[in-house]
Amino acid sequence: MQAENVADVITAVEFAKRQNYKIAVRSGGHSWAGNHVRDGGLLLDLSAMNSCAVNKEAMLAIVGPGCKGNDLADRLGKDKLFFPVGHCKGVGVGGYLLQGGYGWHSRTLGPACMSVEGLDIVTADGNLVHASETENADLYWAARGAGPGFFGVVTSFYLRVYERPPVIGFTLQNYPISCLEELFNWAYEVGPFVSRSVELMLIMSRNVLGVHGPGIIVIAPVFANSPSEATDATRFMRDNPLREKATLQLPFVPSGLRLLYRGVQRHYPDGYRYAVDNMWTHARIEDLLPGLKTIADTLPPAPSHVLWMNWMPPAERPDMAYSMEDRIYLSLYGAWKDKADDDKYASWAVSHMEAMQDLASGIQLADENLGERPARFASNENMGKLDLIRADRDPDNRFHSWMGRLK
Ligand SMILES: Cc1cc2nc3c(=O)[nH]c(=O)nc-3n(C[C@H](O)[C@H](O)[C@H](O)COP(=O)(O)OP(=O)(O)OC[C@H]3O[C@@H](n4cnc5c(N)ncnc54)[C@H](O)[C@@H]3O)c2cc1C
């Protein structure tokens, strides 16, 4: 069923109750694992509920779940405002905000769910409620991190928005794959000292500009208050002792968000079949390197790639379901065009993450593949609390839970 407004959502939930159908929800449809595609029951499509109202005075945006992150960014940009939207075009805020939301400038602003001040939710019994710190606080707690295991339909998000950082840009260095060991050693060492305004990422792929054959892109997007602040924050890139081995280097480019999007989008083209998996880790680099080398050796053709992100979370976060993160994020994106190649590539990401799981503290729900490899995505305490809230709010299990879930 396709909903255009809250009344449609209530009608759909009541219909599902009468028919004893389970409900799967789709907002932007960008779940890698296709979490919204479930056997039987009802699929509720919210993509048409994509409104976005901005109140600059209150620094608040009220956004429909089908709104795309890049559309939200464009709308906010008109008022020189900002929200930590995802790194790619097309990602719906519905699934993105529920699972945490690792967006532009999230190292400073936190996962995007931290900027959710309230939600309108149609519950399993078909009632529309508002959830916030003071109203239906159990739902508010759960909706910030439960991701594809959330047990209600969010029809609006109330988002705290921010002044747009005056300087948004990046600096970049591309290396041949032969530098893998030295580069990851360097990234591991400098990581803890990189300013929160910088998202240091290493992207391994078989198609890297300026490199003949497989290579590694080292990119440092930065969100700063002034050009000099951006220059200071990215000094570690200029000081990289491996720099002379780079086959392509870009000094600081004041790109704005649009050009950043365009760069990222190269790695996630439409028309491909994708299978992904990921891990959070604080393992020693010497323990991670053997796995990284095997991943490099087996890397399927581009646009398949590997992402290493320097996350380094702060010690404290607000109390919410979101509770799994670590110093380093490693994610594998297998991509291929032909269905006939499924056997060749579909298990690449999962098999390597399985092989390295002793080094992982858990996974991100953003790039989950729980149906193929159950893994830990929240603290044990929070998983227990989520189960209790679900039992209370959705006693008939009207909404699907996480695929595979944590064993
Ligand atoms: C190309 C690409 C790039 C990405 N980049 C990023 C990134 O930079 N950062 C990041 O954090 N993530 C990123 N992701 C992951 C993405 O945020 C998640 O897959 C997210 O779930 C997508 O949200 P969606 O609404 O588009 O997906 P959907 O497939 O529509 O939703 C996923 C699941 O979320 C739940 N859900 C969605 N909307 C609602 C709702 N309104 N009410 C209740 N439950 C709901 C449902 O269980 C649904 O099955 C990326 C994904 C892709 C494909």
PDBQT file of the ligand as one rigid body, heavy atoms in Angstrom, charges set to zero:
ROOT
HETATM    1  C1  LIG A 501      23.847   4.133  -1.717  1.00  0.00    +0.000 C 
HETATM    2  C2  LIG A 501      23.656   4.114  -0.231  1.00  0.00    +0.000 A 
HETATM    3  C3  LIG A 501      24.360   4.999   0.565  1.00  0.00    +0.000 A 
HETATM    4  C4  LIG A 501      24.188   5.028   1.946  1.00  0.00    +0.000 A 
HETATM    5  N1  LIG A 501      24.896   5.936   2.692  1.00  0.00    +0.000 NA
HETATM    6  C5  LIG A 501      24.696   5.987   4.028  1.00  0.00    +0.000 A 
HETATM    7  C6  LIG A 501      25.371   6.956   4.849  1.00  0.00    +0.000 A 
HETATM    8  O1  LIG A 501      26.138   7.770   4.373  1.00  0.00    +0.000 OA
HETATM    9  N2  LIG A 501      25.141   6.937   6.177  1.00  0.00    +0.000 N 
HETATM   10  C7  LIG A 501      24.271   6.056   6.754  1.00  0.00    +0.000 A 
HETATM   11  O2  LIG A 501      24.079   6.100   7.963  1.00  0.00    +0.000 OA
HETATM   12  N3  LIG A 501      23.633   5.143   6.014  1.00  0.00    +0.000 NA
HETATM   13  C8  LIG A 501      23.822   5.084   4.685  1.00  0.00    +0.000 A 
HETATM   14  N4  LIG A 501      23.169   4.141   3.940  1.00  0.00    +0.000 N 
HETATM   15  C9  LIG A 501      22.331   3.176   4.621  1.00  0.00    +0.000 C 
HETATM   16  C10 LIG A 501      20.925   3.723   4.806  1.00  0.00    +0.000 C 
HETATM   17  O3  LIG A 501      20.919   4.819   5.685  1.00  0.00    +0.000 OA
HETATM   18  C11 LIG A 501      20.011   2.644   5.426  1.00  0.00    +0.000 C 
HETATM   19  O4  LIG A 501      19.946   1.538   4.578  1.00  0.00    +0.000 OA
HETATM   20  C12 LIG A 501      18.618   3.192   5.683  1.00  0.00    +0.000 C 
HETATM   21  O5  LIG A 501      17.848   2.194   6.293  1.00  0.00    +0.000 OA
HETATM   22  C13 LIG A 501      17.964   3.624   4.391  1.00  0.00    +0.000 C 
HETATM   23  O6  LIG A 501      16.777   4.277   4.679  1.00  0.00    +0.000 OA
HETATM   24  P1  LIG A 501      15.602   4.240   3.624  1.00  0.00    +0.000 P 
HETATM   25  O7  LIG A 501      14.424   4.863   4.236  1.00  0.00    +0.000 OA
HETATM   26  O8  LIG A 501      16.091   4.767   2.327  1.00  0.00    +0.000 OA
HETATM   27  O9  LIG A 501      15.438   2.670   3.438  1.00  0.00    +0.000 OA
HETATM   28  P2  LIG A 501      14.185   1.682   3.535  1.00  0.00    +0.000 P 
HETATM   29  O10 LIG A 501      14.663   0.466   2.838  1.00  0.00    +0.000 OA
HETATM   30  O11 LIG A 501      12.953   2.322   3.037  1.00  0.00    +0.000 OA
HETATM   31  O12 LIG A 501      14.047   1.433   5.078  1.00  0.00    +0.000 OA
HETATM   32  C14 LIG A 501      14.863   0.523   5.770  1.00  0.00    +0.000 C 
HETATM   33  C15 LIG A 501      14.101  -0.025   6.950  1.00  0.00    +0.000 C 
HETATM   34  O13 LIG A 501      13.937   0.991   7.940  1.00  0.00    +0.000 OA
HETATM   35  C16 LIG A 501      12.653   0.878   8.559  1.00  0.00    +0.000 C 
HETATM   36  N5  LIG A 501      11.892   2.091   8.251  1.00  0.00    +0.000 N 
HETATM   37  C17 LIG A 501      12.120   2.965   7.248  1.00  0.00    +0.000 A 
HETATM   38  N6  LIG A 501      11.261   3.991   7.331  1.00  0.00    +0.000 NA
HETATM   39  C18 LIG A 501      10.467   3.763   8.393  1.00  0.00    +0.000 A 
HETATM   40  C19 LIG A 501       9.398   4.485   8.993  1.00  0.00    +0.000 A 
HETATM   41  N7  LIG A 501       8.991   5.654   8.503  1.00  0.00    +0.000 N 
HETATM   42  N8  LIG A 501       8.807   3.959  10.085  1.00  0.00    +0.000 NA
HETATM   43  C20 LIG A 501       9.220   2.775  10.596  1.00  0.00    +0.000 A 
HETATM   44  N9  LIG A 501      10.229   2.048  10.077  1.00  0.00    +0.000 NA
HETATM   45  C21 LIG A 501      10.855   2.546   8.974  1.00  0.00    +0.000 A 
HETATM   46  C22 LIG A 501      11.973  -0.336   7.961  1.00  0.00    +0.000 C 
HETATM   47  O14 LIG A 501      12.238  -1.450   8.791  1.00  0.00    +0.000 OA
HETATM   48  C23 LIG A 501      12.690  -0.480   6.632  1.00  0.00    +0.000 C 
HETATM   49  O15 LIG A 501      12.655  -1.798   6.139  1.00  0.00    +0.000 OA
HETATM   50  C24 LIG A 501      23.318   4.103   2.552  1.00  0.00    +0.000 A 
HETATM   51  C25 LIG A 501      22.604   3.199   1.752  1.00  0.00    +0.000 A 
HETATM   52  C26 LIG A 501      22.758   3.208   0.379  1.00  0.00    +0.000 A 
HETATM   53  C27 LIG A 501      21.996   2.222  -0.470  1.00  0.00    +0.000 C 
ENDROOT
TORSDOF 0
